[in-house]
């Protein structure tokens, strides 16, 4: 009888040991599965992220530059159209002038034909809401800056200015919204104000991304253009 009781006790102890062994292994299994990433896995993930960022960065920069140039060109068109509207609305001569000021494009819309002094607050940053920083975009033109509605002798846009501060000329409309002195402008059509991103370390424009507004009729008709096909 004692032997039977002893065997029952031993059997119970054995079952309890098996249960504890099973529970211990089960807990350890979960502990290892919840331990997180190994150092090697983390390093591989960081390396892959770095490679993807290096691949994507040039494309992202090109996208940002394209957006800036497009927005700046929209602002140029808006400024010229505003000067034309003011001329027709007020039945007076109105002008719009453009300049770069320390690498920041600026515009002025005003009555008459003579550009205001560079210190005059009428000069505003082009597309004020865009808040362009110096050198992000620059303006260029084929206008003679000494007067209004006149092309330079070559008729070509100058994309290689020597500094980031320059006058880019004036476009003037008469009281009907046509180019002022239109009868003398038969050889002066195709007035262009262009925008581009400058090359690193200089003020000359890149060849890959150019936009422009072209005043192409005596009545003040205008259109936009892009790249060398239209903006040279």
C-alpha atoms as one frame of an Amber mdcrd trajectory, in Angstrom:
protein
   0.000   0.000   0.000   2.845   2.343   0.819   4.436   1.470  -2.487   1.290
   2.408  -4.361   1.056   5.731  -2.535   4.708   6.453  -3.258   4.240   5.700
  -6.941   1.254   8.046  -7.087   3.272  10.826  -5.446   6.188  10.281  -7.860
   3.832  10.302 -10.816   2.297  13.584  -9.630   5.742  15.151  -9.177   6.770
  14.023 -12.669   3.680  15.574 -14.235   4.290  18.838 -12.370   7.900  18.882
 -13.605   6.759  18.303 -17.172   4.216  21.113 -16.854   6.807  23.533 -15.435
   9.286  22.577 -18.184   6.658  23.201 -20.852   5.627  26.565 -19.322   9.246
  27.701 -19.065   9.956  26.869 -22.710   6.737  28.565 -23.812   7.615  31.772
 -21.923  11.169  31.832 -23.321   9.844  31.373 -26.833   7.629  34.440 -26.498
  10.417  36.382 -24.825  12.760  35.800 -27.771  10.028  36.519 -30.325   9.324
  39.901 -28.666  12.967  40.862 -28.324  12.877  43.299 -31.364  15.374  43.741
 -34.206  18.954  42.651 -34.059  21.795  45.114 -34.656  22.433  43.652 -38.109
  18.778  44.112 -39.084  18.841  47.743 -37.915  22.029  48.468 -39.872  20.597
  46.917 -43.027  17.409  48.994 -42.683  19.404  52.213 -42.182  21.569  51.398
 -45.202  18.536  50.788 -47.397  16.910  54.038 -46.271  20.130  55.925 -47.079
  20.323  54.393 -50.553  16.686  55.235 -51.309  17.167  58.814 -50.058  20.243
  59.254 -52.278  18.277  58.028 -55.294  15.237  60.217 -54.561  17.052  63.465
 -53.602  17.963  64.675 -57.146  14.435  64.035 -58.377  12.947  65.888 -55.428
  15.284  68.866 -55.937  14.367  69.016 -59.630  10.673  68.963 -58.704  11.092
  71.795 -56.184  13.055  73.933 -58.677  10.450  73.346 -61.373   7.676  74.420
 -59.011   9.565  77.586 -58.072  10.210  78.554 -61.682   6.600  77.878 -62.696
   5.258  79.934 -59.784   7.639  82.795 -60.565   6.575  82.786 -64.214   2.919
  82.917 -63.149   3.788  85.951 -61.012   5.482  87.649 -63.992   2.392  87.131
 -66.142   0.136  88.411 -63.356   2.245  91.570 -62.924   2.225  92.407 -66.643
  -1.516  91.784 -66.886  -2.114  93.958 -63.823  -0.221  96.880 -65.375  -2.269
  96.460 -68.550  -5.535  96.393 -66.579  -4.569  99.502 -64.603  -3.825 101.349
 -67.841  -7.240 100.516 -69.306  -9.133 101.073 -66.073  -7.588 104.465 -65.276
  -7.149 105.552 -68.914  -3.543 106.390 -68.224  -0.101 105.117 -69.147   1.049
 102.338 -66.831   4.310 100.435 -66.686   5.725  97.327 -65.092   9.455  97.059
 -64.408  11.534  94.114 -63.301  14.865  93.824 -61.555  17.026  91.476 -59.512
  18.066  92.811 -56.133  20.883  90.824 -54.511  19.585  87.664 -56.104  15.915
  88.310 -55.300  13.516  89.087 -58.195  11.445  92.249 -57.752   8.676  94.007
 -59.652   7.133  97.493 -59.667   3.821  98.577 -61.228   3.353 102.331 -61.528
   1.891 105.246 -63.463   3.954 106.710 -66.347   7.155 105.388 -67.950  10.099
 106.132 -65.641  10.983 103.343 -63.185  10.985 104.389 -59.522  14.214 104.613
 -57.560  15.452 101.268 -56.309  14.806 102.405 -52.734  11.157 103.186 -53.456
   8.808 100.861 -51.539   6.771 100.398 -54.709   9.301  97.700 -55.575   7.962
  94.420 -54.253   9.432  90.913 -54.199   8.025  88.945 -57.113   5.277  86.675
 -55.838   5.471  87.950 -52.269   3.630  84.923 -50.885   6.356  82.641 -52.284
   9.109  84.411 -50.320  11.958  83.523 -52.673  15.365  83.445 -51.061  18.426
  84.938 -52.719  19.572  82.863 -55.687  16.674  80.424 -55.779  15.343  81.943
 -59.012  16.490  84.925 -61.085  14.882  87.049 -63.772  16.315  87.661 -67.246
  15.097  89.643 -70.255  15.759  90.801 -73.810  14.794  94.384 -72.962  16.918
  97.513 -73.147  16.838  98.718 -69.531  17.518 102.356 -70.505  13.990 102.884
 -71.835  10.656 101.076 -72.261   9.280  98.604 -74.832  12.630  98.226 -76.546
  14.629  95.104 -77.325  18.373  94.825 -76.943  20.248  94.900 -80.245  20.450
  91.105 -80.545  16.852  90.543 -79.517  18.007  87.626 -77.360  17.505  87.119
 -73.643  20.672  87.710 -71.639  21.108  84.658 -69.430  24.629  85.505 -68.258
  24.435  88.623 -66.055  27.560  89.606 -64.160  25.824  90.159 -60.821  22.688
  89.412 -58.855  21.576  93.056 -58.943  20.419  94.356 -62.311  17.637  96.250
 -64.044  15.760  94.133 -66.563  13.731  96.748 -68.379  10.204  98.101 -68.568
   7.011  97.217 -70.422   4.598 100.131 -70.801   0.940 100.183 -71.867  -1.099
 103.133 -73.129  -4.581 104.069 -71.953  -6.144 101.358 -74.153  -3.880  98.606
 -72.889  -1.771  98.463 -76.034   2.002  98.846 -76.031   2.859 102.539 -75.750
   4.118 104.101 -79.002   2.896 101.042 -80.860   3.333 102.724 -84.254   7.097
 102.750 -83.718   7.316  99.204 -82.382   6.976  97.095 -85.519  10.522  95.806
 -84.983  10.204  95.567 -81.200   7.754  92.739 -80.707   8.603  89.673 -78.679
   9.385  91.443 -75.406  10.444  88.685 -72.991  10.771  88.460 -69.249  12.238
  85.079 -68.339  12.872  83.192 -65.112  15.281  80.345 -64.423  17.292  78.748
 -61.662  20.876  80.047 -61.650  23.875  77.766 -61.828  25.578  77.069 -58.523
  28.087  79.790 -57.680  27.030  82.146 -60.492  24.107  84.198 -61.806  23.922
  82.579 -65.239  20.834  80.475 -65.890  20.768  76.714 -66.131  19.925  75.380
 -69.573  17.484  72.768 -68.359  14.723  74.864 -66.818  13.527  78.186 -68.247
  10.130  79.846 -68.387   9.124  83.207 -69.857   6.303  85.604 -70.657   6.289
  87.064 -74.162   4.442  90.241 -75.152   4.059  89.543 -78.841   1.450  91.909
 -80.308   1.108  95.669 -80.527  -2.227  95.389 -78.706  -0.476  93.854 -75.722
  -1.269  90.225 -76.406   0.966  87.903 -74.404   1.697  84.240 -73.902   3.968
  82.036 -71.828   6.856  79.958 -73.150   9.276  77.366 -71.859  12.906  76.369
 -72.326  15.157  77.324 -75.228  12.491  76.868 -77.892  10.625  79.994 -76.767
  12.653  81.789 -74.135  16.011  82.595 -75.788
